[in-house]
């Protein structure tokens, strides 16, 4: 009896595994032209949607794109873009697929899409060069492409663009999904940091979000229905985009705003500081009365280190500042122990002026850079004490007087 129970259990496991494999049945996105009725980041949701469609008699399939990381549920394939576009309108009008759209994919040309239906206006035949100059490749990310493999050329099919609908990017709560892509404009390497979001109508700070992560942004509900996105990542110049959420994505806006499925991606090609500029290290923090940094200072220090390694023709002057000129205790590290971020036992207390404290703070940053391979002849240090305040020492923002500034000058 036990053997029979074990055998039945094994058979059930095999049948279940086979069923799951059949249920999964997701193929990589291959070259073709598809009529898409749903796109999902979550595989389970894509499978559930396909199952529902199959129960209604639709020949629904799922293809996964390793470029967008989306699962596309499609119900038909076509031999040409023209044929696909012609079928979008009747599909929308005669079925429940009101948001059906066409996706064309070629490994050489990349993935392309369109969300609109053709108009009845006649169109002349276009050369490939005319097409490239005519079609807005950012209606949906990107536009429609087809590839002629033998000639290794990319052609754009003639498509009449319908009315733009900004609401397609909102979720059911009226929120937008954004990704902020910050990168070095020269090396193209990814830059990690924060983006500040501002309501330009109310001149109000909304919040900060991380770069290169999906962020859900609330509808601003302001008169202009717009937001400002500001990058102030240390080591790079301030970069700002004003985005009208109702505006059609074309022209200048298309240069910085891309569409990836239901996500809006904002591009930030960041520029390094130029020689002669002064950078404030507001995210380098010191313990009270100490020339010893707090651990959270390391990120900005490493950003400075990265800048100096990238721009080996830059020299810097490191200037320390305090809030006021009162003398007092100064806690600093033992010179024999390279401990920059801890009030450990390897410290010594002295008395000194505010100017001396500010100098010691500049020197600790210099020591950190020296210890990480930056030559001593590329750095100068200066302690100003409280002689160059940004705010009055009794102002509510007086704590910002305590800072380190980096001035860049030629090697």
C-alpha positions as CSV (number, residue, x, y, z in Angstrom):
1,X,0.0,0.0,0.0
2,X,2.8,2.4,0.9
3,X,4.5,1.6,-2.4
4,X,1.3,2.5,-4.3
5,X,1.0,5.8,-2.4
6,X,4.6,6.7,-3.2
7,X,4.1,5.8,-6.8
8,X,1.0,8.0,-7.1
9,X,2.9,10.8,-5.4
10,X,5.7,10.5,-7.9
11,X,3.3,10.4,-10.9
12,X,1.5,13.5,-9.5
13,X,4.8,15.3,-9.2
14,X,5.8,14.5,-12.8
15,X,2.4,15.5,-14.1
16,X,2.5,18.7,-12.1
17,X,6.0,19.5,-13.4
18,X,4.9,18.8,-17.0
19,X,1.8,21.0,-16.4
20,X,3.9,23.9,-15.1
21,X,6.4,23.6,-17.9
22,X,3.5,23.7,-20.4
23,X,1.9,26.6,-18.5
24,X,5.2,28.5,-18.5
25,X,6.1,28.0,-22.2
26,X,7.7,31.4,-22.6
27,X,9.9,32.0,-25.5
28,X,12.6,34.6,-26.1
29,X,11.4,37.5,-28.3
30,X,12.4,36.5,-31.8
31,X,12.4,38.4,-35.1
32,X,8.9,39.2,-36.1
33,X,5.9,41.5,-36.1
34,X,3.4,40.9,-33.3
35,X,0.0,42.2,-32.3
36,X,0.5,42.8,-28.5
37,X,-2.4,42.9,-26.1
38,X,-0.5,43.0,-22.8
39,X,3.0,43.7,-21.5
40,X,4.1,42.7,-18.0
41,X,7.2,42.9,-15.8
42,X,5.8,40.1,-13.6
43,X,5.9,36.7,-15.3
44,X,3.1,35.3,-13.2
45,X,0.7,38.0,-14.2
46,X,1.7,37.5,-17.9
47,X,0.9,33.7,-17.6
48,X,-2.4,34.4,-15.8
49,X,-3.4,36.8,-18.6
50,X,-2.4,34.3,-21.3
51,X,-4.4,31.6,-19.6
52,X,-7.5,33.8,-19.5
53,X,-7.1,34.6,-23.2
54,X,-6.7,30.9,-24.1
55,X,-9.9,30.0,-22.2
56,X,-11.6,32.5,-24.4
57,X,-10.3,30.8,-27.5
58,X,-7.5,33.2,-28.3
59,X,-4.1,31.8,-29.5
60,X,-2.2,33.9,-27.0
61,X,1.6,33.5,-26.7
62,X,4.2,35.0,-24.4
63,X,7.6,36.3,-25.6
64,X,10.2,37.7,-23.2
65,X,12.6,40.6,-24.1
66,X,16.0,40.6,-22.4
67,X,16.3,44.2,-23.6
68,X,13.3,45.6,-21.7
69,X,12.8,42.7,-19.3
70,X,9.1,42.7,-20.2
71,X,6.8,39.7,-21.0
72,X,4.8,40.5,-24.1
73,X,1.4,38.7,-24.6
74,X,0.6,38.6,-28.3
75,X,-2.3,37.0,-30.2
76,X,-1.1,37.3,-33.9
77,X,2.0,37.7,-36.0
78,X,2.3,39.3,-39.4
79,X,4.5,39.3,-42.4
80,X,4.7,43.1,-42.8
81,X,4.3,46.2,-40.7
82,X,1.6,47.5,-43.1
83,X,-0.4,44.4,-42.6
84,X,-0.1,44.6,-38.8
85,X,-1.0,48.3,-38.7
86,X,-4.1,47.7,-40.9
87,X,-5.4,45.1,-38.4
88,X,-4.9,47.3,-35.3
89,X,-8.1,49.3,-35.8
90,X,-10.5,46.4,-36.3
91,X,-8.9,44.6,-33.4
92,X,-9.5,47.5,-31.1
93,X,-13.1,48.1,-32.4
94,X,-14.3,44.5,-32.5
95,X,-12.6,43.0,-29.4
96,X,-11.9,43.8,-25.8
97,X,-8.3,44.7,-26.8
98,X,-8.8,48.5,-26.9
99,X,-5.0,49.1,-26.2
100,X,-3.6,46.6,-28.7
101,X,-0.4,47.7,-30.4
102,X,2.2,46.5,-32.8
103,X,5.7,45.4,-31.9
104,X,8.3,44.7,-34.5
105,X,11.6,43.1,-33.5
106,X,14.8,42.3,-35.3
107,X,18.0,41.3,-33.5
108,X,20.0,43.7,-35.7
109,X,17.6,46.6,-35.6
110,X,16.4,46.2,-32.0
111,X,12.9,46.3,-30.6
112,X,10.4,48.9,-31.9
113,X,6.7,49.6,-31.3
114,X,3.7,51.7,-32.1
115,X,0.6,52.5,-30.1
116,X,-1.5,54.2,-32.8
117,X,-3.7,53.3,-35.7
118,X,-3.3,54.4,-39.4
119,X,-5.3,57.3,-40.7
120,X,-7.1,57.4,-44.1
121,X,-4.8,60.0,-45.4
122,X,-2.8,58.9,-48.5
123,X,0.9,58.6,-48.1
124,X,3.6,58.8,-50.8
125,X,6.3,56.2,-51.0
126,X,9.4,57.3,-49.1
127,X,13.1,56.5,-49.5
128,X,14.8,55.1,-46.4
129,X,16.5,58.5,-45.8
130,X,13.2,60.4,-46.1
131,X,11.6,57.9,-43.7
132,X,14.3,58.3,-41.1
133,X,13.8,62.1,-41.2
134,X,10.0,61.8,-41.1
135,X,9.1,59.3,-38.4
136,X,9.3,60.3,-34.7
137,X,11.2,57.4,-33.2
138,X,10.0,58.2,-29.7
139,X,6.2,57.9,-30.0
140,X,6.5,54.7,-28.0
141,X,9.9,53.4,-27.2
142,X,11.1,53.4,-30.0
143,X,9.2,53.6,-33.4
144,X,8.7,50.9,-36.0
145,X,11.8,49.3,-37.6
146,X,12.4,46.6,-40.0
147,X,15.8,45.2,-41.1
148,X,17.1,44.0,-44.4
149,X,19.8,41.6,-43.3
150,X,21.4,41.1,-46.7
151,X,22.1,44.7,-47.2
152,X,22.6,45.5,-43.5
153,X,20.4,48.6,-43.7
154,X,17.7,49.8,-41.4
155,X,14.4,51.0,-42.9
156,X,11.5,52.8,-41.3
157,X,8.0,51.9,-42.5
158,X,5.6,54.7,-43.4
159,X,3.2,55.1,-40.5
160,X,0.7,57.9,-39.9
161,X,0.8,58.9,-36.2
162,X,-2.5,59.3,-34.4
163,X,-3.3,61.7,-31.5
164,X,-0.9,61.5,-28.5
165,X,-2.4,60.3,-25.2
166,X,-0.3,61.2,-22.2
167,X,-2.6,59.3,-19.9
168,X,-1.3,56.0,-21.2
169,X,1.7,56.4,-18.9
170,X,-0.4,56.7,-15.7
171,X,-1.3,53.7,-13.5
172,X,-4.7,53.3,-11.9
173,X,-3.8,55.7,-9.2
174,X,-2.8,58.4,-11.6
175,X,1.0,58.0,-10.9
176,X,3.9,57.8,-13.3
177,X,6.7,55.3,-13.4
178,X,10.1,56.9,-13.9
179,X,13.7,55.8,-14.2
180,X,16.5,58.4,-14.1
181,X,19.5,57.4,-16.1
182,X,22.5,59.4,-15.0
183,X,25.8,58.7,-16.8
184,X,29.1,60.3,-17.6
185,X,28.7,62.1,-20.9
186,X,32.2,61.2,-22.0
187,X,32.9,57.7,-20.7
188,X,29.1,56.7,-20.8
189,X,29.6,55.0,-17.5
190,X,26.7,54.8,-15.0
191,X,26.7,57.5,-12.3
192,X,24.9,56.7,-9.0
193,X,23.2,59.4,-7.0
194,X,19.9,61.1,-6.3
195,X,17.5,63.2,-8.3
196,X,15.6,66.0,-6.7
197,X,12.0,66.4,-7.8
198,X,10.6,70.0,-7.7
199,X,7.1,71.3,-8.3
200,X,7.9,74.3,-10.5
201,X,4.5,76.0,-10.1
202,X,4.6,76.0,-6.3
203,X,8.4,76.2,-6.1
204,X,8.3,73.3,-3.7
205,X,10.6,70.4,-3.1
206,X,8.7,67.2,-3.6
207,X,11.3,64.4,-2.7
208,X,14.5,62.8,-3.8
209,X,14.8,59.5,-5.6
210,X,17.6,57.1,-6.5
211,X,19.0,57.0,-10.0
212,X,18.7,53.8,-12.1
213,X,15.8,52.5,-10.1
214,X,12.1,52.5,-10.9
215,X,10.4,55.4,-8.9
216,X,6.7,55.9,-8.7
217,X,6.0,59.6,-9.0
218,X,2.6,61.2,-8.0
219,X,0.8,63.4,-10.5
220,X,1.7,67.0,-9.4
221,X,-1.8,68.3,-9.9
222,X,-0.4,71.7,-10.7
223,X,-1.5,74.1,-13.4
224,X,1.3,73.3,-15.8
225,X,1.1,69.5,-15.0
226,X,4.9,69.5,-15.1
227,X,7.9,68.6,-12.8
228,X,11.5,69.5,-12.6
229,X,14.1,66.8,-12.2
230,X,17.5,68.0,-10.9
231,X,20.7,66.1,-10.7
232,X,23.4,67.6,-8.3
233,X,25.7,64.6,-8.0
234,X,29.0,65.5,-6.6
235,X,31.8,65.7,-9.2
236,X,29.4,66.7,-11.9
237,X,27.7,69.9,-12.9
238,X,24.1,70.5,-12.0
239,X,21.8,69.2,-14.6
240,X,18.1,70.0,-14.8
241,X,15.1,68.8,-16.9
242,X,11.7,70.5,-16.9
243,X,9.2,67.9,-18.1
244,X,5.7,68.7,-19.2
245,X,3.8,65.5,-18.5
246,X,1.1,66.4,-21.1
247,X,3.5,67.2,-23.9
248,X,3.9,64.8,-26.8
249,X,7.3,63.1,-26.7
250,X,9.0,64.6,-29.8
251,X,11.6,67.1,-30.7
252,X,13.8,68.3,-27.8
253,X,11.7,66.3,-25.3
254,X,12.4,63.1,-27.2
255,X,16.1,63.7,-26.8
256,X,15.9,63.3,-23.0
257,X,12.7,61.3,-22.4
258,X,12.4,57.7,-23.6
259,X,9.6,55.3,-23.2
260,X,10.2,51.7,-22.1
261,X,6.9,49.9,-21.9
262,X,4.9,51.8,-19.2
263,X,8.0,53.5,-17.9
264,X,9.4,57.0,-18.7
265,X,13.2,57.1,-18.7
266,X,14.9,60.5,-18.3
267,X,18.4,60.8,-19.6
268,X,21.1,62.8,-17.7
269,X,24.4,63.0,-19.7
270,X,26.5,64.5,-16.9
271,X,29.4,66.8,-17.4
272,X,32.5,67.0,-15.1
273,X,33.4,70.2,-13.4
274,X,35.7,72.5,-15.3
275,X,39.0,74.0,-14.1
276,X,38.4,77.1,-12.0
277,X,35.2,75.8,-10.5
278,X,34.6,75.3,-6.8
279,X,32.7,72.3,-5.4
280,X,31.2,72.2,-1.9
281,X,31.4,68.8,-0.3
282,X,28.1,69.0,1.6
283,X,28.0,65.3,2.1
284,X,31.3,65.0,4.0
285,X,30.5,65.1,7.7
286,X,32.7,65.5,10.7
287,X,32.3,64.6,14.3
288,X,31.9,67.5,16.7
289,X,35.2,69.3,17.4
290,X,37.0,66.6,15.3
291,X,39.1,66.3,12.2
292,X,37.6,62.9,11.8
293,X,34.9,62.1,9.3
294,X,31.7,60.2,9.7
295,X,31.4,56.9,7.8
296,X,28.6,58.3,5.5
297,X,31.3,60.7,4.0
298,X,32.9,57.9,2.1
299,X,30.6,58.0,-0.9
300,X,31.4,61.6,-1.7
301,X,35.1,61.2,-1.0
302,X,35.2,58.3,-3.5
303,X,33.4,60.5,-6.0
304,X,36.2,63.0,-5.6
305,X,38.7,60.2,-6.0
306,X,37.0,59.1,-9.2
307,X,37.1,62.6,-10.6
308,X,40.8,63.0,-9.9
309,X,41.6,59.6,-11.4
310,X,39.5,60.4,-14.5
311,X,40.9,64.0,-14.9
312,X,44.6,63.5,-14.2
313,X,45.2,67.1,-15.5
314,X,43.3,68.5,-12.5
315,X,44.9,69.8,-9.4
316,X,42.8,70.7,-6.4
317,X,42.8,73.0,-3.4
318,X,41.0,71.6,-0.3
319,X,39.7,74.4,1.9
320,X,38.1,73.8,5.3
321,X,35.5,76.1,6.9
322,X,33.9,76.3,10.3
323,X,30.9,78.1,11.8
324,X,32.5,80.9,13.8
325,X,36.0,81.5,15.0
326,X,35.9,80.3,18.6
327,X,38.8,78.2,19.8
328,X,38.3,74.9,21.5
329,X,39.2,71.2,21.6
330,X,40.4,69.5,18.4
331,X,40.2,65.7,18.1
332,X,42.3,64.3,15.4
333,X,43.7,60.9,14.4
334,X,47.1,59.5,15.4
335,X,49.3,60.1,12.3
336,X,50.5,56.5,12.5
337,X,47.1,55.0,12.1
338,X,45.1,55.6,8.9
339,X,41.7,55.8,10.6
340,X,39.5,58.4,8.9
341,X,36.0,57.5,10.0
342,X,35.9,56.5,13.6
343,X,36.3,58.1,17.0
344,X,38.4,55.2,18.1
345,X,41.1,55.1,20.8
346,X,43.6,56.0,18.1
347,X,42.9,59.7,18.5
348,X,44.5,62.6,20.4
349,X,42.9,65.7,21.8
350,X,44.5,69.1,21.5
351,X,43.4,72.8,21.9
352,X,43.4,75.1,18.9
353,X,41.7,77.8,16.9
354,X,38.8,77.3,14.5
355,X,41.2,78.0,11.7
356,X,43.4,75.1,12.9
357,X,40.4,72.8,13.1
358,X,39.4,73.7,9.5
359,X,42.9,73.1,8.3
360,X,43.0,69.7,10.0
361,X,39.8,68.8,8.4
362,X,41.2,69.7,5.0
363,X,44.3,67.7,5.7
364,X,42.3,64.5,6.7
365,X,40.7,64.6,3.2
366,X,44.2,65.1,1.7
367,X,45.5,62.1,3.6
368,X,42.6,59.9,2.5
369,X,43.3,60.8,-1.2
370,X,47.0,60.2,-0.7
371,X,46.3,56.8,0.8
372,X,44.2,56.0,-2.3
373,X,46.9,56.9,-4.9
374,X,46.5,60.6,-5.6
375,X,49.9,62.3,-5.8
376,X,50.7,64.9,-3.1
377,X,51.8,67.5,-5.7
378,X,48.3,67.6,-7.1
379,X,46.8,68.9,-3.8
380,X,47.0,72.0,-1.6
381,X,45.2,72.5,1.7
382,X,43.9,75.7,3.4
383,X,42.1,76.3,6.6
384,X,39.8,79.4,6.7
385,X,38.1,79.0,10.1
386,X,35.0,81.1,10.1
387,X,36.2,83.9,7.9
388,X,34.1,82.9,4.8
389,X,30.6,82.0,6.1
390,X,27.7,81.3,3.8
391,X,25.2,82.1,6.5
392,X,25.2,84.2,9.6
393,X,26.4,82.0,12.4
394,X,23.1,82.3,14.2
395,X,21.0,81.6,11.1
396,X,19.0,78.4,11.1
397,X,21.2,77.2,8.2
398,X,24.4,78.1,9.9
399,X,25.4,74.4,10.1
400,X,26.1,74.6,6.3
401,X,29.0,77.0,7.1
402,X,30.8,73.9,8.3
403,X,32.0,72.6,5.0
404,X,34.9,71.6,2.8
405,X,35.4,73.2,-0.6
406,X,37.3,71.8,-3.6
407,X,38.7,74.2,-6.1
408,X,39.9,72.8,-9.4
409,X,42.8,74.3,-11.2
410,X,45.2,73.2,-14.0
411,X,48.0,70.7,-13.3
